[in-house]
Amino acid sequence: MPEPVELQRDDEKRIERLLRTGRYANRAAVVSAGLHLLETERQMTELRDRLSTGYDEAGKGATCDEPGQETIRQVFDQALAKGG
């Protein structure tokens, strides 16, 4: 059986405010959405780390000559131009 979770007063208020918007049907839906966001954040952090590592390695000359290399280079150039 799931263990009950005790929330802080501010978290309770946030949940109530979100429920009043009508976007969520119940408290479980709010918590589920929050957990989904945490997982998405973890995945995005992992992706940024992998991209950063790849870019650093490419800057040191560790590149490959496989198809798609030019596309990858263009993506990195675009990200840098946007301040990424």
Secondary structure, DSSP 4 states (H G I P E B T S, - for coil): -PPP-PPPHHHHHHHHHHHHTTS-SSHHHHHHHHHHHHHHHHHHHHHHHHHHHHHHHHHTT----STTHHHHHHHHHHHHHTT-
